[in-house]
């Protein structure tokens, strides 16, 4: 059984690192859920570094992209599309509104519903983030391989759509 998660495998400990010792993950080594979480965390951290270069957090990218592609989307529709619950998305939207990237307007026929659109500042930030995301995706394409990418995305979407 493979030990460790592959991250830093075989590298000598650096100053401040605990002595390198293989970790036995037991059944976790072959469990899809655990490996999905580890892979997601690794990709999130890599994109975080790219996003930090332009002063943004990676979570803003999907939110700005979905609003840009769906002008007038409601916060409820956005939370569903983004896979986040509305209560965790509301502070993100409030931050983007405060920073002048998103405009939020109440609906005339339903005062509880807000419609969201990007401002010029939001479009500029999204363009910068899109360039960073494309570099990040090229790295993932290199790892997954272009031949396997379509299959891999289908599997991920199937998991997201069918998990109970």
C-alpha atoms as a printed R data frame, in Angstrom:
    type eleno elety resid chain resno       x      y       z
1   ATOM     1    CA   UNK     A     1   0.000  0.000   0.000
2   ATOM     2    CA   UNK     A     2   1.273  3.431  -0.902
3   ATOM     3    CA   UNK     A     3   2.009  5.553   2.133
4   ATOM     4    CA   UNK     A     4   1.823  9.341   2.202
5   ATOM     5    CA   UNK     A     5  -0.211 11.533  -0.061
6   ATOM     6    CA   UNK     A     6   2.528 12.101  -2.597
7   ATOM     7    CA   UNK     A     7   2.984 15.746  -1.595
8   ATOM     8    CA   UNK     A     8   6.648 16.260  -0.900
9   ATOM     9    CA   UNK     A     9   7.219 12.504  -1.069
10  ATOM    10    CA   UNK     A    10  10.890 11.688  -1.138
11  ATOM    11    CA   UNK     A    11  11.985 15.231  -0.317
12  ATOM    12    CA   UNK     A    12  14.229 15.698   2.705
13  ATOM    13    CA   UNK     A    13  12.764 17.673   5.603
14  ATOM    14    CA   UNK     A    14  13.381 21.425   5.464
15  ATOM    15    CA   UNK     A    15  14.287 23.574   8.450
16  ATOM    16    CA   UNK     A    16  11.325 23.655  10.785
17  ATOM    17    CA   UNK     A    17   9.726 20.527   9.293
18  ATOM    18    CA   UNK     A    18   9.050 17.628  11.585
19  ATOM    19    CA   UNK     A    19  11.147 14.593  10.783
20  ATOM    20    CA   UNK     A    20   9.684 13.087   7.625
21  ATOM    21    CA   UNK     A    21   7.925  9.860   8.402
22  ATOM    22    CA   UNK     A    22   5.616  7.955   6.066
23  ATOM    23    CA   UNK     A    23   1.972  8.169   7.025
24  ATOM    24    CA   UNK     A    24  -0.225  5.092   6.774
25  ATOM    25    CA   UNK     A    25  -3.625  6.235   5.531
26  ATOM    26    CA   UNK     A    26  -5.175  2.782   5.784
27  ATOM    27    CA   UNK     A    27  -8.432  2.578   3.832
28  ATOM    28    CA   UNK     A    28  -8.365  6.341   3.195
29  ATOM    29    CA   UNK     A    29  -5.693  5.737   0.554
30  ATOM    30    CA   UNK     A    30  -8.306  4.128  -1.707
31  ATOM    31    CA   UNK     A    31 -11.436  6.066  -0.680
32  ATOM    32    CA   UNK     A    32 -12.683  8.432  -3.355
33  ATOM    33    CA   UNK     A    33 -14.104 10.991  -0.909
34  ATOM    34    CA   UNK     A    34 -10.842 11.426   0.971
35  ATOM    35    CA   UNK     A    35  -8.780 11.674  -2.215
36  ATOM    36    CA   UNK     A    36 -11.255 14.161  -3.733
37  ATOM    37    CA   UNK     A    37 -10.890 16.378  -0.676
38  ATOM    38    CA   UNK     A    38  -7.091 16.202  -0.737
39  ATOM    39    CA   UNK     A    39  -7.007 16.954  -4.474
40  ATOM    40    CA   UNK     A    40  -9.488 19.821  -4.081
41  ATOM    41    CA   UNK     A    41  -7.429 21.333  -1.270
42  ATOM    42    CA   UNK     A    42  -4.230 21.082  -3.332
43  ATOM    43    CA   UNK     A    43  -5.833 22.735  -6.374
44  ATOM    44    CA   UNK     A    44  -7.472 25.399  -4.194
45  ATOM    45    CA   UNK     A    45  -4.124 26.267  -2.590
46  ATOM    46    CA   UNK     A    46  -2.399 26.459  -5.980
47  ATOM    47    CA   UNK     A    47  -5.108 28.784  -7.334
48  ATOM    48    CA   UNK     A    48  -4.970 30.792  -4.087
49  ATOM    49    CA   UNK     A    49  -1.325 31.581  -4.798
50  ATOM    50    CA   UNK     A    50  -2.150 32.726  -8.329
51  ATOM    51    CA   UNK     A    51  -5.124 34.779  -7.102
52  ATOM    52    CA   UNK     A    52  -3.102 36.392  -4.324
53  ATOM    53    CA   UNK     A    53  -0.774 37.799  -6.983
54  ATOM    54    CA   UNK     A    54  -3.671 40.007  -8.120
55  ATOM    55    CA   UNK     A    55  -5.037 40.626  -4.637
56  ATOM    56    CA   UNK     A    56  -8.126 38.420  -4.796
57  ATOM    57    CA   UNK     A    57  -9.313 35.203  -3.226
58  ATOM    58    CA   UNK     A    58 -10.122 32.204  -5.421
59  ATOM    59    CA   UNK     A    59 -13.719 31.986  -4.200
60  ATOM    60    CA   UNK     A    60 -14.446 35.320  -5.859
61  ATOM    61    CA   UNK     A    61 -13.585 33.943  -9.297
62  ATOM    62    CA   UNK     A    62 -16.520 31.557  -9.657
63  ATOM    63    CA   UNK     A    63 -18.922 34.129  -8.201
64  ATOM    64    CA   UNK     A    64 -17.785 36.868 -10.597
65  ATOM    65    CA   UNK     A    65 -17.788 34.455 -13.552
66  ATOM    66    CA   UNK     A    66 -21.328 33.234 -12.933
67  ATOM    67    CA   UNK     A    67 -22.648 36.781 -12.465
68  ATOM    68    CA   UNK     A    68 -20.861 37.938 -15.644
69  ATOM    69    CA   UNK     A    69 -22.297 35.052 -17.673
70  ATOM    70    CA   UNK     A    70 -25.793 35.508 -16.170
71  ATOM    71    CA   UNK     A    71 -26.458 39.247 -15.742
72  ATOM    72    CA   UNK     A    72 -29.416 39.804 -13.432
73  ATOM    73    CA   UNK     A    73 -29.023 36.461 -11.676
74  ATOM    74    CA   UNK     A    74 -30.645 36.342  -8.231
75  ATOM    75    CA   UNK     A    75 -28.614 35.572  -5.132
76  ATOM    76    CA   UNK     A    76 -30.600 32.353  -4.693
77  ATOM    77    CA   UNK     A    77 -29.870 31.240  -8.265
78  ATOM    78    CA   UNK     A    78 -26.220 32.154  -7.769
79  ATOM    79    CA   UNK     A    79 -25.916 30.157  -4.551
80  ATOM    80    CA   UNK     A    80 -27.405 27.095  -6.275
81  ATOM    81    CA   UNK     A    81 -25.134 27.454  -9.309
82  ATOM    82    CA   UNK     A    82 -22.090 28.076  -7.107
83  ATOM    83    CA   UNK     A    83 -22.798 25.070  -4.881
84  ATOM    84    CA   UNK     A    84 -22.788 27.253  -1.766
85  ATOM    85    CA   UNK     A    85 -25.515 27.854   0.717
86  ATOM    86    CA   UNK     A    86 -27.072 31.297   0.592
87  ATOM    87    CA   UNK     A    87 -25.895 32.272   4.087
88  ATOM    88    CA   UNK     A    88 -22.235 31.679   3.176
89  ATOM    89    CA   UNK     A    89 -22.603 33.479  -0.160
90  ATOM    90    CA   UNK     A    90 -24.249 36.619   1.260
91  ATOM    91    CA   UNK     A    91 -21.043 37.973   2.890
92  ATOM    92    CA   UNK     A    92 -19.167 37.380  -0.382
93  ATOM    93    CA   UNK     A    93 -21.774 39.366  -2.325
94  ATOM    94    CA   UNK     A    94 -21.789 42.121   0.295
95  ATOM    95    CA   UNK     A    95 -17.991 42.377   0.031
96  ATOM    96    CA   UNK     A    96 -18.128 42.542  -3.784
97  ATOM    97    CA   UNK     A    97 -20.837 45.227  -3.615
98  ATOM    98    CA   UNK     A    98 -18.855 47.208  -1.018
99  ATOM    99    CA   UNK     A    99 -15.745 47.036  -3.228
100 ATOM   100    CA   UNK     A   100 -17.697 48.233  -6.264
101 ATOM   101    CA   UNK     A   101 -17.439 45.031  -8.313
102 ATOM   102    CA   UNK     A   102 -21.079 43.935  -8.200
103 ATOM   103    CA   UNK     A   103 -24.275 45.929  -8.368
104 ATOM   104    CA   UNK     A   104 -27.227 44.554  -6.445
105 ATOM   105    CA   UNK     A   105 -30.750 45.748  -7.326
106 ATOM   106    CA   UNK     A   106 -34.051 44.792  -5.729
107 ATOM   107    CA   UNK     A   107 -36.729 43.428  -8.026
108 ATOM   108    CA   UNK     A   108 -39.778 45.667  -8.448
109 ATOM   109    CA   UNK     A   109 -42.181 42.726  -8.265
110 ATOM   110    CA   UNK     A   110 -40.422 41.017  -5.302
111 ATOM   111    CA   UNK     A   111 -38.602 43.321  -2.886
112 ATOM   112    CA   UNK     A   112 -36.931 40.318  -1.205
113 ATOM   113    CA   UNK     A   113 -35.086 39.319  -4.377
114 ATOM   114    CA   UNK     A   114 -31.892 40.991  -5.557
115 ATOM   115    CA   UNK     A   115 -30.552 40.844  -9.112
116 ATOM   116    CA   UNK     A   116 -26.789 40.939  -9.549
117 ATOM   117    CA   UNK     A   117 -24.641 42.406 -12.325
118 ATOM   118    CA   UNK     A   118 -20.944 43.161 -12.654
119 ATOM   119    CA   UNK     A   119 -19.682 46.718 -12.669
120 ATOM   120    CA   UNK     A   120 -16.746 47.889 -14.800
121 ATOM   121    CA   UNK     A   121 -14.448 47.231 -11.816
122 ATOM   122    CA   UNK     A   122 -15.873 43.728 -11.484
123 ATOM   123    CA   UNK     A   123 -15.269 43.040 -15.180
124 ATOM   124    CA   UNK     A   124 -11.670 44.248 -14.871
125 ATOM   125    CA   UNK     A   125 -11.030 42.051 -11.818
126 ATOM   126    CA   UNK     A   126 -12.669 39.083 -13.546
127 ATOM   127    CA   UNK     A   127 -10.393 39.542 -16.587
128 ATOM   128    CA   UNK     A   128  -7.304 39.445 -14.339
129 ATOM   129    CA   UNK     A   129  -8.598 36.420 -12.460
130 ATOM   130    CA   UNK     A   130  -9.484 34.637 -15.696
131 ATOM   131    CA   UNK     A   131  -5.879 34.940 -16.879
132 ATOM   132    CA   UNK     A   132  -4.693 33.453 -13.557
133 ATOM   133    CA   UNK     A   133  -7.318 30.689 -13.797
134 ATOM   134    CA   UNK     A   134  -6.229 29.801 -17.339
135 ATOM   135    CA   UNK     A   135  -2.629 29.348 -16.166
136 ATOM   136    CA   UNK     A   136  -3.925 27.206 -13.305
137 ATOM   137    CA   UNK     A   137  -6.061 25.111 -15.694
138 ATOM   138    CA   UNK     A   138  -3.100 24.546 -18.022
139 ATOM   139    CA   UNK     A   139  -1.247 23.065 -15.058
140 ATOM   140    CA   UNK     A   140  -4.211 20.794 -14.246
141 ATOM   141    CA   UNK     A   141  -4.445 19.797 -17.929
142 ATOM   142    CA   UNK     A   142  -0.781 18.802 -17.786
143 ATOM   143    CA   UNK     A   143  -1.423 16.642 -14.718
144 ATOM   144    CA   UNK     A   144  -4.689 15.027 -15.910
145 ATOM   145    CA   UNK     A   145  -3.796 14.879 -19.567
146 ATOM   146    CA   UNK     A   146  -5.950 16.290 -22.326
147 ATOM   147    CA   UNK     A   147  -7.031 12.790 -23.358
148 ATOM   148    CA   UNK     A   148  -8.509 12.079 -19.904
149 ATOM   149    CA   UNK     A   149  -9.912 15.544 -19.152
150 ATOM   150    CA   UNK     A   150 -13.370 15.014 -20.683
151 ATOM   151    CA   UNK     A   151 -13.800 11.691 -18.875
152 ATOM   152    CA   UNK     A   152 -12.543 13.172 -15.599
153 ATOM   153    CA   UNK     A   153 -14.969 16.110 -15.788
154 ATOM   154    CA   UNK     A   154 -17.868 13.765 -16.549
155 ATOM   155    CA   UNK     A   155 -17.046 11.688 -13.465
156 ATOM   156    CA   UNK     A   156 -16.799 14.782 -11.243
157 ATOM   157    CA   UNK     A   157 -20.128 16.118 -12.550
158 ATOM   158    CA   UNK     A   158 -21.757 12.733 -12.024
159 ATOM   159    CA   UNK     A   159 -20.542 12.659  -8.423
160 ATOM   160    CA   UNK     A   160 -21.805 16.213  -7.816
161 ATOM   161    CA   UNK     A   161 -25.193 15.442  -9.386
162 ATOM   162    CA   UNK     A   162 -25.895 12.029  -7.918
163 ATOM   163    CA   UNK     A   163 -24.325 11.957  -4.459
164 ATOM   164    CA   UNK     A   164 -26.823 11.384  -1.635
